[in-house]
């Protein structure tokens, strides 16, 4: 499915729609250029899960954990990883076993570790500064 958003708020609202839909163990794999809106979408995902904590990019920490909603959210940034081996080294299977939602930015760096039922979200810049073209595969919204 393809969606067009025209502001960060609209991108977050689309993320919230997905957050209300996903269940335990869901993996949401993001692709998109730097600054495309992956973290904004993830903020919405957290809102849809009922998480009220401020969501920030885990660029330097690799993973941020958010609790307090109907499911925990584990927000990964794979930008600095070279392979899926490093993903397993940081405890990927342990996070998956906890039954939360894993949001994975720069998922192309660990694509061989992602399972068939993964939800894929591609975010591309549109024709204006704030417009985004967002393609979501693996779930109906």
Backbone bond lengths (Angstrom), bond angles and torsions (degrees), N, CA, C in turn:
res aa  C-N    CA-C-N  psi(-1)  N-CA   C-N-CA  omega(-1)  CA-C   N-CA-C  phi
1 X - - - 1.438 - - 1.519 109.26 -
2 X 1.285 116.74 140.37 1.454 121.29 179.63 1.524 109.64 -114.11
3 X 1.323 115.52 135.25 1.455 122.69 179.17 1.513 108.17 -127.79
4 X 1.333 116.20 149.41 1.454 121.08 174.38 1.521 107.28 -119.63
5 X 1.335 115.85 125.80 1.457 120.50 175.45 1.518 107.83 -114.82
6 X 1.327 115.91 151.75 1.463 120.63 -175.98 1.514 113.59 -120.13
7 X 1.332 116.26 12.83 1.465 120.25 176.94 1.525 107.84 -163.70
8 X 1.322 115.37 164.29 1.460 120.15 176.35 1.530 109.90 -61.76
9 X 1.331 116.34 -38.43 1.464 121.01 178.71 1.523 111.11 -59.60
10 X 1.321 117.76 -44.35 1.473 121.01 178.61 1.534 111.20 -65.01
11 X 1.329 116.92 -37.20 1.469 120.44 177.08 1.522 109.90 -63.84
12 X 1.330 116.71 -42.43 1.467 120.52 177.09 1.527 111.15 -63.83
13 X 1.325 117.32 -40.46 1.466 120.57 179.58 1.523 111.15 -62.24
14 X 1.325 117.17 -38.46 1.458 120.26 176.84 1.527 110.00 -65.47
15 X 1.329 116.82 -40.91 1.459 120.79 175.45 1.525 111.38 -60.53
16 X 1.334 117.10 -39.77 1.467 121.17 179.13 1.530 110.88 -64.18
17 X 1.324 116.88 -37.74 1.473 119.77 176.08 1.518 110.83 -58.91
18 X 1.326 115.60 -43.83 1.459 119.57 178.26 1.524 110.34 -66.02
19 X 1.330 117.47 -41.14 1.458 121.68 -179.71 1.519 113.03 -59.97
20 X 1.321 116.91 -34.40 1.465 120.43 177.80 1.519 112.05 -72.64
21 X 1.315 116.63 -19.03 1.472 122.08 -174.24 1.533 113.78 -96.33
22 X 1.315 118.70 -33.12 1.470 121.55 -172.21 1.525 112.01 -72.65
23 X 1.328 114.71 154.41 1.448 121.45 179.36 1.516 112.22 -115.64
24 X 1.331 116.41 -178.21 1.460 121.34 -179.98 1.530 112.05 -57.32
25 X 1.314 115.72 136.24 1.459 121.01 177.91 1.514 115.00 85.00
26 X 1.329 117.61 1.77 1.468 120.31 -179.45 1.525 110.42 -65.99
27 X 1.330 114.89 143.06 1.463 121.90 174.15 1.521 107.10 -119.66
28 X 1.329 116.25 125.03 1.459 122.59 177.91 1.519 106.58 -113.04
29 X 1.328 116.30 113.01 1.465 122.78 -175.18 1.520 109.89 -103.65
30 X 1.329 116.21 119.60 1.459 122.06 -177.47 1.511 111.74 -100.95
31 X 1.328 115.20 143.02 1.453 122.79 165.74 1.526 106.93 -131.02
32 X 1.309 115.66 152.39 1.455 120.62 -179.88 1.515 109.31 154.65
33 X 1.313 115.21 154.13 1.459 121.41 -178.71 1.525 111.89 -63.07
34 X 1.304 115.91 163.21 1.454 122.72 174.06 1.525 108.76 -56.78
35 X 1.320 116.48 128.24 1.463 120.63 179.35 1.510 115.08 80.13
36 X 1.325 118.16 9.80 1.460 121.05 -177.45 1.526 113.19 -73.93
37 X 1.336 117.58 -25.89 1.459 119.21 179.62 1.516 114.84 126.48
38 X 1.321 116.87 15.83 1.475 120.21 -179.14 1.526 111.66 -62.60
39 X 1.323 116.79 -43.69 1.463 119.74 179.64 1.525 110.57 -70.58
40 X 1.308 118.45 -36.56 1.475 120.78 176.28 1.526 110.29 -61.17
41 X 1.313 116.90 -43.78 1.461 121.13 177.34 1.528 109.75 -61.79
42 X 1.336 116.55 -41.12 1.462 120.95 179.98 1.525 111.06 -66.57
43 X 1.330 117.93 -34.80 1.476 120.33 174.20 1.526 109.78 -58.90
44 X 1.314 116.08 -42.30 1.459 120.22 177.05 1.516 111.77 -65.99
45 X 1.322 116.74 -41.36 1.457 121.57 177.26 1.531 109.50 -55.55
46 X 1.323 116.30 -45.31 1.467 121.09 178.60 1.530 110.63 -61.82
47 X 1.319 117.09 -43.27 1.462 120.67 178.26 1.530 110.75 -59.61
48 X 1.323 116.27 -42.84 1.458 120.70 179.00 1.518 113.04 -64.87
49 X 1.330 116.22 -25.00 1.468 121.41 176.21 1.529 111.61 -85.42
50 X 1.334 116.76 -5.77 1.459 121.08 -179.24 1.514 114.25 85.77
51 X 1.318 116.34 17.59 1.469 121.47 179.43 1.520 108.22 -88.35
52 X 1.328 116.19 126.62 1.463 120.82 -176.60 1.519 113.50 -101.11
53 X 1.329 117.32 -8.31 1.458 122.09 179.97 1.531 110.07 -66.90
54 X 1.323 117.03 146.81 1.466 121.94 177.21 1.532 109.86 -65.92
55 X 1.311 116.77 127.67 1.462 122.80 -179.28 1.526 108.76 -97.72
56 X 1.338 115.36 128.08 1.463 121.25 178.68 1.529 109.45 -127.13
57 X 1.294 115.48 163.65 1.455 120.45 179.36 1.528 110.84 -68.33
58 X 1.331 117.52 133.86 1.469 120.56 178.31 1.523 113.55 -90.09
59 X 1.328 117.85 31.00 1.458 121.77 -174.39 1.525 113.15 -51.87
60 X 1.316 117.58 -42.68 1.462 119.76 -175.14 1.525 113.18 -97.07
61 X 1.325 116.96 -14.64 1.464 120.24 -179.26 1.526 112.04 -103.58
62 X 1.302 118.48 -8.57 1.465 127.62 -177.41 1.527 111.66 73.33
63 X 1.341 118.71 -44.82 1.472 120.02 179.42 1.531 110.00 -143.09
64 X 1.331 115.52 135.53 1.467 122.74 171.73 1.524 107.52 -113.77
65 X 1.311 116.42 139.53 1.458 122.19 178.94 1.524 109.61 -109.82
66 X 1.335 115.48 135.77 1.461 121.56 178.77 1.521 108.46 -129.64
67 X 1.322 115.37 129.32 1.464 120.58 178.90 1.511 108.65 -125.04
68 X 1.327 116.10 176.40 1.456 120.41 176.92 1.516 113.39 106.30
69 X 1.317 117.74 -5.16 1.454 120.96 176.69 1.520 110.29 -105.35
70 X 1.323 116.31 -166.57 1.469 118.92 -179.48 1.523 111.64 -69.35
71 X 1.346 117.36 -22.07 1.464 123.94 174.04 1.528 107.51 -143.13
72 X 1.329 117.72 149.27 1.472 118.21 173.57 1.529 110.34 -72.54
73 X 1.316 115.40 155.68 1.458 122.32 177.38 1.521 108.09 -119.58
74 X 1.333 115.48 128.80 1.456 122.55 176.03 1.527 106.95 -113.88
75 X 1.324 115.88 111.38 1.462 122.57 -172.51 1.527 109.20 -103.84
76 X 1.317 116.24 108.65 1.463 123.15 -176.61 1.520 110.74 -101.32
77 X 1.320 116.09 145.48 1.461 122.23 170.49 1.526 107.10 -124.39
78 X 1.318 115.79 110.60 1.460 121.71 -174.88 1.526 113.10 -93.84
79 X 1.331 117.12 10.04 1.460 121.61 -176.28 1.529 112.15 -54.79
80 X 1.306 117.59 -39.96 1.464 121.95 -175.36 1.528 113.52 -90.07
81 X 1.334 117.40 -1.51 1.462 119.70 -179.95 1.523 110.06 -91.22
82 X 1.317 115.16 145.34 1.464 120.36 -179.10 1.521 112.88 -97.33
83 X 1.341 117.23 -19.68 1.466 119.09 -176.84 1.520 110.30 -159.55
84 X 1.314 115.52 167.62 1.462 120.04 177.49 1.525 111.18 -68.61
85 X 1.320 118.53 -21.12 1.468 120.21 176.15 1.527 110.14 -57.72
86 X 1.324 116.76 -40.74 1.457 120.93 178.36 1.523 111.37 -66.60
87 X 1.325 117.05 -32.37 1.462 121.25 176.78 1.529 109.92 -62.78
88 X 1.309 116.45 -44.74 1.462 119.84 178.77 1.529 110.76 -67.60
89 X 1.332 117.57 -31.82 1.468 121.42 177.77 1.534 112.24 -63.80
90 X 1.342 117.69 -29.97 1.468 119.81 -179.83 1.526 112.24 -89.25
91 X 1.333 117.64 3.48 1.459 120.37 173.34 1.512 116.07 98.20
92 X 1.321 117.94 29.06 1.462 122.70 -179.57 1.525 112.28 -49.37
93 X 1.317 117.69 -47.15 1.466 120.77 -177.68 1.524 110.99 -65.69
94 X 1.324 117.83 -34.66 1.467 121.20 177.63 1.525 110.78 -65.79
95 X 1.334 116.76 -43.22 1.466 120.05 176.99 1.524 110.40 -62.06
96 X 1.317 116.61 -44.61 1.467 120.50 179.67 1.526 111.36 -60.52
97 X 1.329 117.14 -38.45 1.468 121.99 -177.86 1.530 112.29 -69.16
98 X 1.320 117.46 -17.71 1.464 120.74 -178.10 1.525 113.06 -78.56
99 X 1.328 118.08 -6.04 1.461 121.28 172.68 1.506 116.07 75.68
100 X 1.314 116.97 18.85 1.457 119.73 176.95 1.519 110.84 -94.02
101 X 1.317 115.60 -160.93 1.458 123.01 176.80 1.523 107.40 -109.95
102 X 1.321 116.92 128.89 1.462 122.44 177.71 1.526 108.57 -103.03
103 X 1.323 116.51 117.29 1.460 122.72 175.00 1.524 107.05 -103.22
104 X 1.326 117.07 120.98 1.461 121.60 -170.32 1.534 110.19 -119.68
105 X 1.339 115.64 104.33 1.459 119.94 174.04 1.516 109.63 -80.34
106 X 1.321 117.01 148.82 1.465 123.94 -177.55 1.532 109.78 58.52
107 X 1.310 115.15 43.31 1.468 121.28 -176.09 1.523 112.87 -63.66
108 X 1.313 117.89 -20.71 1.468 119.75 179.48 1.531 111.24 -62.16
109 X 1.329 117.51 -22.60 1.463 120.56 179.07 1.520 113.27 -74.04
110 X 1.333 116.73 -15.13 1.471 121.42 -178.97 1.528 110.93 -133.75
111 X 1.308 116.64 27.51 1.471 121.11 -172.67 1.524 113.72 -57.16
112 X 1.315 118.05 -31.46 1.461 119.95 -178.75 1.534 112.30 -71.75
113 X 1.334 118.21 -10.94 1.469 121.44 178.03 1.530 112.05 -94.50
114 X 1.332 116.42 -7.67 1.462 119.92 -176.86 1.521 110.39 -86.81
115 X 1.313 114.70 140.39 1.461 120.42 -176.98 1.520 111.44 -89.70
116 X 1.313 115.10 168.30 1.460 121.94 -175.54 1.525 113.36 -58.79
117 X 1.336 117.80 -35.26 1.468 120.63 -176.05 1.526 113.70 -83.45
118 X 1.313 117.66 10.21 1.464 122.17 178.29 1.528 110.57 -62.33
119 X 1.327 115.77 142.51 1.468 122.30 173.70 1.525 106.46 -92.07
120 X 1.314 116.93 123.30 1.462 121.64 -178.06 1.522 110.19 -103.45
121 X 1.339 115.72 130.56 1.462 122.31 179.29 1.519 107.96 -126.06
122 X 1.319 116.02 115.40 1.465 121.19 176.28 1.523 108.00 -107.11
123 X 1.329 116.09 128.56 1.462 121.18 -179.11 1.524 108.66 -118.29
124 X 1.323 116.08 120.93 1.467 122.28 -179.88 1.526 109.29 -123.00
125 X 1.303 115.39 149.37 1.457 120.49 175.49 1.526 109.08 -69.30
126 X 1.338 114.92 143.92 1.456 120.93 178.41 1.511 111.28 -96.87
127 X 1.319 115.68 -152.30 1.461 121.20 -175.20 1.520 113.83 -82.03
128 X 1.337 117.56 -17.91 1.469 120.27 176.51 1.529 108.87 -118.14
129 X 1.317 116.31 170.84 1.467 121.08 -177.36 1.522 113.02 -57.62
130 X 1.317 117.44 -35.86 1.459 121.00 -173.89 1.527 113.45 -101.25
131 X 1.304 117.27 -8.65 1.470 119.62 -178.36 1.523 111.23 -77.98
132 X 1.333 115.01 138.20 1.462 122.12 176.99 1.524 109.14 -130.55
133 X 1.305 114.93 141.06 1.469 122.06 173.15 1.520 105.43 -106.45
134 X 1.305 115.17 117.54 1.458 121.24 -172.90 1.514 109.59 -118.66
135 X 1.318 115.44 120.45 1.456 121.40 178.64 1.523 108.38 -108.24
136 X 1.340 115.87 127.84 1.459 121.69 -178.75 1.513 108.32 -121.65
137 X 1.337 115.98 125.73 1.458 122.09 179.18 1.529 109.14 -125.52
138 X 1.321 116.02 140.49 1.464 120.47 175.49 1.502 113.97 107.89
139 X 1.333 117.59 -2.44 1.465 122.11 177.47 1.535 108.02 -158.36
140 X 1.306 115.75 148.46 1.473 120.86 175.77 1.518 108.98 -96.48
141 X 1.329 116.80 131.79 1.469 120.85 176.45 1.505 111.51 -109.06
